Amino acid sequence: MKTANRLSRSSLCRCATVAALLLTAISPADAADPQPPEGFHAIFNGKDLTGWYGLNPHRVTKLEGEKKEANLKQQREEFSANWTVENGELVNDGHGPYATTEKEYGDIELLLEYKTVAKADSGIYLRGTPQVQIWDWHQKFDPKRPTRKPHLGSGGLFNNSPTAEGRDPMVLADKPFGEWNKFRVRQVGSHTWVWLNGELVVDGAIMENFWDRSKPLPAKGPIMLQTHGGEIRWRNIFLREIGAEEGKKLISETETDDSLSKSLTLHASFDHGLDADFARGDRTSYVRSGKDYVHAEPTDDVKFVKEGRFGGALDFVHKSAFRPAFKDTGILDYNSKSWSSTVSVWLRLNPDKDLEPGYCDPVQIVGNDTKKGFIFLEFSKDETPRFFRYAIRPLTSIWNPDGVSWADIPFDKRPMVQVEKPSFSREKWTHVVFTLENVNDQKKTQRGVLYMDGVRQGAIEDWELTFDWDPAQVFLVLGAAYVGQMDDLATFDRALTEAEVKRIYQLKDGISELRP
């Protein structure tokens, strides 16, 4: 019995040893061993904080000498109190210095995944410079803080100047809380590309040097994972360094691409809301409230319908003062030297039955003063059937020096294209495109062209198209006294050709086919 007992205990010991070995073999650390794609290497090993230290650069910018050295030392010591590793994930509790790579990098491609919580705010510093932004995208726009737009989603270069390209993401690509988000970030020189969950949200925009905007980004610097008020988890942090030849090729492709896709600056499908689905500027749809512009929300007068031209559509049920608008910067890019642009939209209505009395403008481009310039699509107010027009009114001194009423000026003396029997109907959608070419540039041919269903209707030519708008107050406005439906709004950064307009008209799934 004693021998048998000894054998049993011995067997148990061996079994325990084997079990321990098996457990060790499938421990969380090993199970979470990072597996980088070909060409990449892991810069977080999934087990500990090796290769990383703590640094919040904002805490030391005004310090010098011994005080700065003491602060840097303190942040390194604080690092492990706020950053831990759990099951292959790098976890921050919302406090402490930022996780910073010991190694510095230049041109790179970075892959990583993150998961965060409500009201948290984080980001990725590149070359020690802020930042690829991470938001709680459920937050509402606050007009008292107009440069903060968390509702547009993560991935934008938030520390760029408010009007700079890339500051806001081109599309909303965030996943719901509790799910992992995947970033792919490419940086070559000062150019930055960001993909979030497979969607391109920043397309080669210049990342400004936050520390000194008069200078480009430093040639090298650390990668930093910011902490700011809420738990965030990171995993699968992989990197590859981009060589000089590849970098030159990527920059060259960026500078020479002039395709329709590259020229697209805004797309609003109206499938999910009034905000644009994609924009190279601000995707927010605004309405004026007193002196402020607030985030536009549907009303009883402006609703959504499911049966649009492509998916859902916007339905202006009644004539009202509710006019959704998009800010110009990055979308139309009005400027005082030479301005070209294109606006595309689908409309469905019977003008003679649906519209209420008075002029009706489904689309306008306005500045700070209509006497300094005014652009609009217009249904006339008295004629039956109603005329459809595209007008470019430059400085009043040019087109109307005698101050005559618009209605009293002969048709052929107005800077407009007029269609006497437009083919609008409740039973079908009509595609409308208007272009602007070389506005404010008298050294080049200046014109505006109107297209309907891919066919050129006429041009505004032989006019001096000089404006004097304040660029900060230029808006693309929708639904001024309009009654009818609207879908698939888009803008481009140049005057499209007739062939390109026809191609847009023939797109099976609309402008979404062109999005990068």
C-alpha positions as CSV (number, residue, x, y, z in Angstrom):
1,M,0.0,0.0,0.0
2,K,2.8,2.4,0.9
3,T,4.6,1.6,-2.4
4,A,1.4,2.0,-4.3
5,N,0.8,5.3,-2.6
6,R,4.3,6.4,-3.4
7,L,3.7,5.5,-7.0
8,S,0.5,7.4,-7.1
9,R,2.1,10.4,-5.7
10,S,4.9,10.1,-8.1
11,S,2.5,9.7,-11.0
12,L,0.6,12.7,-9.8
13,C,3.8,14.7,-9.7
14,R,4.6,13.7,-13.2
15,C,1.1,14.6,-14.3
16,A,1.3,18.0,-12.6
17,T,4.6,18.6,-14.3
18,V,3.2,17.7,-17.7
19,A,0.1,19.8,-17.1
20,A,2.3,22.7,-16.1
21,L,4.4,22.3,-19.3
22,L,1.2,22.2,-21.3
23,L,-0.1,25.3,-19.6
24,T,3.2,27.1,-20.2
25,A,3.0,26.1,-23.9
26,I,-0.3,27.8,-24.3
27,S,0.2,30.7,-22.0
28,P,-1.4,34.0,-22.9
29,A,2.0,35.5,-23.7
30,D,2.8,32.8,-26.2
31,A,-0.8,32.6,-27.6
32,A,-0.5,36.4,-28.2
33,D,2.9,36.3,-29.9
34,P,2.5,38.9,-32.7
35,Q,2.5,37.6,-36.2
36,P,3.5,40.5,-38.5
37,P,2.7,40.5,-42.2
38,E,5.5,39.9,-44.6
39,G,7.9,42.9,-44.6
40,F,6.8,44.1,-41.2
41,H,8.2,43.6,-37.7
42,A,6.6,43.9,-34.3
43,I,7.5,46.9,-32.3
44,F,5.5,45.7,-29.3
45,N,6.4,42.1,-28.3
46,G,3.0,41.3,-26.7
47,K,4.7,40.3,-23.4
48,D,6.2,43.4,-21.7
49,L,7.1,47.0,-22.2
50,T,10.5,46.3,-23.8
51,G,11.4,49.0,-26.4
52,W,9.0,51.6,-24.9
53,Y,9.2,54.3,-22.3
54,G,7.0,57.0,-21.0
55,L,6.9,60.6,-22.4
56,N,4.4,63.3,-22.6
57,P,6.3,66.0,-24.6
58,H,3.8,68.7,-23.7
59,R,5.0,68.5,-20.1
60,V,8.6,69.4,-20.9
61,T,8.3,71.9,-23.7
62,K,8.8,74.9,-21.4
63,L,11.4,73.2,-19.2
64,E,15.1,73.5,-19.5
65,G,18.2,72.1,-17.9
66,E,18.0,70.1,-14.7
67,K,14.2,70.6,-14.4
68,K,13.7,69.1,-17.8
69,E,15.9,66.1,-17.1
70,A,14.2,65.5,-13.8
71,N,10.8,65.6,-15.4
72,L,11.9,63.2,-18.2
73,K,13.2,60.8,-15.5
74,Q,10.0,61.0,-13.5
75,Q,7.9,60.2,-16.6
76,R,10.0,57.1,-17.3
77,E,9.4,56.0,-13.7
78,E,5.6,56.6,-14.0
79,F,5.3,54.7,-17.2
80,S,4.8,51.2,-15.8
81,A,2.2,52.4,-13.3
82,N,-0.2,53.4,-16.1
83,W,0.8,51.0,-18.8
84,T,0.5,47.2,-18.5
85,V,0.4,44.1,-20.8
86,E,-2.6,41.8,-20.6
87,N,-3.0,38.8,-22.9
88,G,-0.8,40.3,-25.6
89,E,-2.5,43.7,-25.4
90,L,-0.8,47.0,-24.4
91,V,-3.2,48.6,-21.9
92,N,-3.4,52.2,-20.6
93,D,-5.7,53.3,-17.8
94,G,-6.3,56.7,-19.3
95,H,-3.6,58.4,-17.4
96,G,0.2,58.9,-17.3
97,P,2.8,59.7,-20.0
98,Y,2.5,58.4,-23.5
99,A,3.9,55.1,-24.6
100,T,7.0,56.1,-26.7
101,T,9.3,53.9,-28.8
102,E,12.9,53.9,-27.8
103,K,13.8,53.8,-31.5
104,E,13.2,56.8,-33.8
105,Y,11.7,56.3,-37.3
106,G,11.5,58.3,-40.6
107,D,9.4,57.1,-43.5
108,I,7.3,54.2,-42.4
109,E,4.2,52.1,-42.8
110,L,2.5,51.3,-39.4
111,L,-0.2,48.8,-38.7
112,L,-1.9,48.6,-35.3
113,E,-5.2,47.8,-33.7
114,Y,-6.9,49.6,-30.8
115,K,-10.0,49.4,-28.7
116,T,-11.3,52.2,-26.5
117,V,-14.2,53.4,-24.3
118,A,-16.8,56.2,-24.3
119,K,-15.5,59.7,-23.8
120,A,-11.9,58.6,-24.3
121,D,-9.6,60.6,-26.5
122,S,-6.3,59.3,-27.9
123,G,-4.0,59.4,-30.8
124,I,-0.8,58.3,-32.5
125,Y,2.2,60.7,-32.7
126,L,4.4,60.3,-35.7
127,R,8.0,61.4,-35.4
128,G,7.1,62.7,-32.0
129,T,4.5,65.0,-33.5
130,P,0.7,65.0,-32.8
131,Q,-1.3,63.3,-34.3
132,V,-3.5,60.7,-35.9
133,Q,-6.6,61.4,-33.8
134,I,-8.8,58.8,-32.1
135,W,-12.2,60.0,-31.0
136,D,-15.3,58.8,-29.2
137,W,-17.3,59.5,-32.4
138,H,-20.6,59.4,-30.6
139,Q,-20.0,62.9,-29.2
140,K,-22.1,65.7,-30.7
141,F,-20.7,68.8,-32.4
142,D,-20.5,71.7,-30.0
143,P,-20.7,75.1,-31.9
144,K,-18.8,76.7,-29.0
145,R,-15.8,74.5,-29.8
146,P,-16.0,74.6,-33.7
147,T,-12.6,73.0,-34.4
148,R,-13.5,69.8,-32.4
149,K,-15.6,67.5,-34.6
150,P,-15.5,64.0,-32.9
151,H,-18.8,63.1,-34.8
152,L,-16.8,62.9,-38.0
153,G,-14.8,60.0,-36.7
154,S,-11.2,59.0,-36.1
155,G,-8.0,59.1,-38.2
156,G,-7.7,62.8,-39.1
157,L,-4.6,64.9,-38.5
158,F,-6.2,66.8,-35.6
159,N,-3.3,69.0,-34.8
160,N,-3.1,70.4,-38.4
161,S,-4.5,74.0,-38.8
162,P,-8.3,74.0,-38.7
163,T,-8.7,74.5,-42.4
164,A,-5.8,72.3,-43.5
165,E,-6.4,69.2,-45.7
166,G,-6.4,66.0,-43.7
167,R,-7.4,67.6,-40.4
168,D,-10.8,65.8,-40.5
169,P,-11.2,62.3,-41.8
170,M,-12.7,62.0,-45.2
171,V,-15.2,59.2,-44.1
172,L,-16.5,57.9,-40.8
173,A,-14.9,54.5,-40.4
174,D,-15.0,53.8,-36.6
175,K,-16.4,50.6,-35.3
176,P,-18.7,50.4,-32.2
177,F,-17.3,50.4,-28.7
178,G,-16.1,46.9,-27.7
179,E,-14.8,46.1,-31.2
180,W,-11.2,46.4,-32.4
181,N,-10.3,49.1,-34.9
182,K,-7.5,48.6,-37.4
183,F,-5.2,51.5,-38.5
184,R,-2.8,51.5,-41.4
185,V,-0.7,54.7,-41.4
186,R,1.9,55.6,-44.1
187,Q,4.2,58.5,-43.8
188,V,6.7,59.7,-46.4
189,G,8.3,63.0,-45.7
190,S,5.5,65.2,-44.4
191,H,2.9,63.3,-46.4
192,T,0.6,61.1,-44.4
193,W,-2.0,58.5,-45.5
194,V,-4.3,56.9,-43.0
195,W,-6.6,53.9,-43.5
196,L,-9.1,53.1,-40.7
197,N,-10.8,49.7,-40.9
198,G,-9.9,49.5,-44.6
199,E,-11.3,53.0,-45.5
200,L,-8.9,55.7,-46.7
201,V,-9.6,58.6,-44.3
202,V,-6.5,60.8,-45.0
203,D,-5.0,60.8,-48.5
204,G,-1.4,62.0,-48.6
205,A,-2.1,65.2,-46.7
206,I,0.8,67.3,-45.4
207,M,1.1,66.7,-41.6
208,E,2.1,70.0,-40.0
209,N,4.9,70.3,-37.5
210,F,2.9,71.1,-34.4
211,W,6.0,72.3,-32.5
212,D,7.0,74.8,-35.2
213,R,4.6,75.2,-38.1
214,S,7.1,77.2,-40.1
215,K,9.2,74.0,-40.5
216,P,8.5,70.6,-42.0
217,L,8.3,67.5,-39.8
218,P,11.6,66.3,-38.4
219,A,13.3,63.6,-40.5
220,K,13.0,61.1,-37.7
221,G,11.3,60.7,-34.3
222,P,9.5,58.2,-32.1
223,I,6.1,56.8,-32.4
224,M,3.9,57.7,-29.4
225,L,0.6,56.3,-28.3
226,Q,-1.3,59.0,-26.5
227,T,-3.4,58.6,-23.3
228,H,-6.2,61.0,-22.6
229,G,-9.0,60.3,-20.2
230,G,-10.1,56.7,-20.8
231,E,-8.8,53.2,-21.1
232,I,-7.4,52.3,-24.4
233,R,-5.9,48.9,-25.6
234,W,-3.5,48.3,-28.4
235,R,-2.3,45.2,-30.1
236,N,-0.6,43.9,-33.2
237,I,1.7,46.9,-33.6
238,F,3.7,46.3,-36.7
239,L,6.0,48.5,-38.7
240,R,8.1,48.5,-41.9
241,E,10.5,51.2,-42.9
242,I,10.1,52.8,-46.4
243,G,13.3,53.2,-48.5
244,A,14.2,56.3,-50.4
245,E,13.2,55.0,-53.9
246,E,9.8,53.7,-52.7
247,G,9.2,57.0,-51.0
248,K,9.9,59.0,-54.1
249,K,7.6,56.8,-56.1
250,L,4.7,57.2,-53.6
251,I,5.1,61.0,-53.6
252,S,5.3,61.1,-57.4
253,E,2.0,59.1,-57.7
254,T,0.4,61.6,-55.3
255,E,1.4,64.6,-57.2
256,T,0.6,63.4,-60.7
257,D,-2.8,61.6,-60.1
258,D,-5.6,63.8,-61.6
259,S,-8.3,61.2,-62.0
260,L,-12.0,61.8,-61.1
261,S,-11.4,59.9,-57.8
262,K,-8.5,62.2,-56.9
263,S,-10.6,65.3,-57.8
264,L,-13.6,64.3,-55.7
265,T,-13.8,66.6,-52.6
266,L,-17.2,65.8,-51.1
267,H,-19.9,63.1,-51.4
268,A,-23.2,63.2,-49.5
269,S,-25.3,60.1,-50.2
270,F,-28.1,61.0,-47.7
271,D,-28.4,57.4,-46.8
272,H,-27.6,57.8,-43.2
273,G,-27.9,61.5,-42.4
274,L,-27.2,65.1,-43.5
275,D,-23.5,64.9,-43.0
276,A,-21.4,64.0,-46.0
277,D,-20.1,60.4,-46.3
278,F,-16.8,61.6,-47.6
279,A,-15.0,65.0,-47.8
280,R,-11.5,66.4,-48.1
281,G,-12.7,69.1,-45.8
282,D,-15.4,69.3,-43.1
283,R,-18.1,66.6,-43.6
284,T,-20.4,68.3,-41.2
285,S,-23.8,69.6,-42.4
286,Y,-24.6,72.9,-40.8
287,V,-27.6,75.2,-40.4
288,R,-27.6,78.8,-39.2
289,S,-28.9,79.4,-35.7
290,G,-28.7,83.1,-34.9
291,K,-25.1,84.1,-35.5
292,D,-23.8,80.5,-35.1
293,Y,-23.8,77.5,-37.3
294,V,-25.0,74.4,-35.6
295,H,-25.0,70.7,-36.7
296,A,-27.9,70.1,-39.0
297,E,-30.5,67.5,-38.0
298,P,-33.6,66.4,-40.0
299,T,-36.8,68.4,-39.4
300,D,-40.5,68.0,-40.3
301,D,-39.8,70.0,-43.4
302,V,-36.7,68.1,-44.5
303,K,-36.8,64.3,-44.1
304,F,-35.2,61.2,-45.5
305,V,-36.8,58.7,-47.9
306,K,-35.6,55.2,-48.6
307,E,-36.2,55.2,-52.4
308,G,-33.6,57.6,-53.6
309,R,-31.6,57.5,-56.8
310,F,-28.9,55.5,-55.0
311,G,-30.1,54.2,-51.6
312,G,-31.8,56.9,-49.5
313,A,-32.4,60.5,-50.4
314,L,-33.2,63.9,-48.9
315,D,-36.8,65.1,-49.2
316,F,-37.6,68.8,-48.9
317,V,-41.3,68.4,-48.0
318,H,-42.2,72.1,-47.7
319,K,-40.7,75.5,-48.5
320,S,-38.9,76.5,-45.3
321,A,-36.0,78.4,-43.9
322,F,-34.1,75.1,-43.2
323,R,-31.1,75.1,-45.5
324,P,-28.4,72.5,-44.8
325,A,-24.9,73.8,-45.8
326,F,-21.3,72.6,-46.1
327,K,-18.4,74.8,-45.3
328,D,-16.2,75.5,-48.3
329,T,-12.6,74.8,-47.2
330,G,-11.4,71.6,-48.7
331,I,-14.7,71.1,-50.6
332,L,-15.0,74.0,-53.1
333,D,-11.7,75.8,-52.1
334,Y,-12.8,79.2,-53.3
335,N,-9.8,81.5,-53.7
336,S,-9.1,85.0,-55.1
337,K,-6.6,84.0,-57.7
338,S,-8.0,81.2,-59.9
339,W,-11.0,79.1,-58.8
340,S,-12.4,76.1,-60.5
341,S,-14.9,73.6,-59.2
342,T,-17.8,71.2,-60.1
343,V,-21.0,70.4,-58.3
344,S,-23.1,67.3,-59.1
345,V,-26.5,66.4,-57.8
346,W,-29.6,64.4,-58.6
347,L,-33.1,66.0,-58.3
348,R,-36.6,64.5,-58.5
349,L,-39.7,66.8,-58.6
350,N,-42.4,68.2,-60.8
351,P,-41.5,71.9,-60.8
352,D,-45.0,73.1,-61.8
353,K,-46.8,71.0,-59.2
354,D,-44.4,70.7,-56.3
355,L,-42.8,74.1,-56.0
356,E,-44.4,76.9,-54.0
357,P,-44.6,80.5,-55.4
358,G,-41.3,82.4,-55.7
359,Y,-37.8,81.6,-56.8
360,C,-36.5,78.3,-55.8
361,D,-32.8,77.4,-55.5
362,P,-32.0,73.7,-54.9
363,V,-28.3,74.5,-54.7
364,Q,-26.4,77.8,-54.0
365,I,-22.8,78.8,-53.4
366,V,-22.8,81.9,-51.2
367,G,-20.2,84.1,-49.6
368,N,-20.3,86.9,-47.1
369,D,-22.2,89.3,-49.5
370,T,-24.3,88.5,-52.6
371,K,-23.2,91.8,-54.1
372,K,-19.7,90.3,-54.1
373,G,-20.7,87.1,-55.9
374,F,-23.6,84.6,-56.0
375,I,-23.9,81.2,-57.7
376,F,-27.1,79.2,-57.9
377,L,-29.3,76.7,-59.6
378,E,-32.8,78.3,-59.9
379,F,-36.4,77.5,-60.9
380,S,-38.1,80.7,-62.0
381,K,-41.0,82.0,-60.0
382,D,-43.7,83.1,-62.6
383,E,-43.4,81.3,-65.8
384,T,-45.4,78.1,-66.6
385,P,-43.7,75.8,-67.2
386,R,-40.9,77.1,-64.9
387,F,-37.5,77.7,-66.4
388,F,-34.5,76.1,-64.9
389,R,-31.3,78.1,-64.7
390,Y,-27.7,78.1,-63.7
391,A,-26.4,81.6,-62.8
392,I,-23.0,83.0,-61.9
393,R,-23.3,86.5,-60.7
394,P,-19.9,88.1,-60.1
395,L,-19.5,91.6,-58.5
396,T,-22.7,93.6,-58.9
397,S,-20.7,96.4,-60.6
398,I,-19.9,93.9,-63.5
399,W,-23.3,92.2,-64.2
400,N,-25.7,94.9,-62.9
401,P,-24.1,98.3,-62.7
402,D,-27.5,100.1,-62.9
403,G,-29.1,98.1,-60.0
404,V,-31.9,96.7,-62.1
405,S,-34.1,93.9,-60.6
406,W,-33.0,90.4,-61.7
407,A,-36.5,89.7,-63.0
408,D,-36.4,92.9,-65.1
409,I,-33.2,92.1,-66.9
410,P,-33.7,90.5,-70.3
411,F,-32.8,86.8,-70.3
412,D,-29.9,87.2,-72.7
413,K,-28.4,89.9,-70.6
414,R,-28.1,87.8,-67.5
415,P,-25.0,85.7,-66.6
416,M,-26.9,82.5,-66.8
417,V,-27.8,79.4,-68.7
418,Q,-31.6,78.9,-69.1
419,V,-33.5,75.7,-69.9
420,E,-37.1,76.5,-71.0
421,K,-38.6,73.0,-70.8
422,P,-36.5,71.1,-68.3
423,S,-37.0,67.3,-68.1
424,F,-37.8,67.1,-64.4
425,S,-40.4,64.6,-63.2
426,R,-41.7,62.9,-60.1
427,E,-41.3,59.6,-61.9
428,K,-37.6,59.8,-62.6
429,W,-34.4,61.4,-61.3
430,T,-32.6,64.1,-63.2
431,H,-28.8,64.5,-63.0
432,V,-27.6,68.1,-62.8
433,V,-24.0,69.2,-63.0
434,F,-22.6,72.7,-63.1
435,T,-18.9,73.7,-63.5
436,L,-16.9,76.8,-62.6
437,E,-13.7,77.5,-64.5
438,N,-11.0,80.1,-63.7
439,V,-13.1,82.4,-61.6
440,N,-11.1,85.5,-60.6
441,D,-8.4,84.8,-63.2
442,Q,-8.8,87.2,-66.1
443,K,-5.7,85.8,-67.9
444,K,-7.5,82.5,-68.6
445,T,-10.9,81.6,-70.2
446,Q,-13.6,82.0,-67.6
447,R,-16.8,80.0,-67.9
448,G,-19.5,78.0,-66.2
449,V,-21.3,75.1,-67.9
450,L,-24.6,73.4,-67.1
451,Y,-25.3,69.7,-67.8
452,M,-28.5,67.7,-67.4
453,D,-28.5,63.9,-67.7
454,G,-24.9,64.1,-69.1
455,V,-25.9,66.5,-71.9
456,R,-24.4,70.0,-72.1
457,Q,-27.2,72.6,-71.9
458,G,-25.1,75.8,-72.4
459,A,-22.3,77.9,-70.9
460,I,-21.9,81.2,-69.2
461,E,-19.2,82.9,-71.2
462,D,-17.9,86.3,-72.2
463,W,-18.4,87.6,-68.7
464,E,-15.7,88.8,-66.3
465,L,-16.2,86.4,-63.4
466,T,-14.6,88.3,-60.6
467,F,-15.7,87.8,-57.0
468,D,-14.7,89.3,-53.7
469,W,-15.8,86.8,-51.1
470,D,-14.2,86.2,-47.7
471,P,-13.1,82.5,-48.1
472,A,-13.9,81.8,-44.5
473,Q,-17.6,82.6,-45.1
474,V,-18.2,80.6,-48.3
475,F,-20.8,77.8,-48.1
476,L,-22.5,75.3,-50.4
477,V,-26.2,75.7,-49.5
478,L,-29.0,73.2,-50.2
479,G,-32.8,73.6,-50.5
480,A,-33.3,77.4,-50.6
481,A,-37.2,77.4,-50.9
482,Y,-36.9,74.1,-52.7
483,V,-39.6,71.4,-52.6
484,G,-38.6,68.1,-53.9
485,Q,-36.0,65.3,-53.5
486,M,-32.2,65.4,-53.7
487,D,-29.6,62.7,-53.8
488,D,-25.9,61.9,-54.3
489,L,-24.5,65.4,-53.9
490,A,-20.8,65.7,-54.9
491,T,-18.2,68.3,-55.5
492,F,-14.9,68.2,-57.4
493,D,-11.8,70.5,-57.2
494,R,-11.8,71.4,-60.9
495,A,-14.1,71.9,-63.9
496,L,-14.9,68.4,-65.2
497,T,-15.0,67.7,-68.9
498,E,-18.1,66.8,-70.8
499,A,-16.9,63.2,-71.0
500,E,-16.3,63.1,-67.3
501,V,-19.8,64.5,-66.6
502,K,-21.3,61.8,-68.8
503,R,-19.3,59.1,-67.0
504,I,-20.7,60.3,-63.6
505,Y,-24.2,60.2,-65.1
506,Q,-23.7,56.6,-66.1
507,L,-22.2,55.3,-62.8
508,K,-24.3,52.3,-61.7
509,D,-23.9,53.0,-58.0
510,G,-23.3,56.7,-58.1
511,I,-20.4,58.7,-56.7
512,S,-19.6,56.0,-54.2
513,E,-17.8,54.3,-57.0
514,L,-15.3,57.1,-57.3
515,R,-14.4,57.4,-53.6
516,P,-10.8,56.5,-52.9
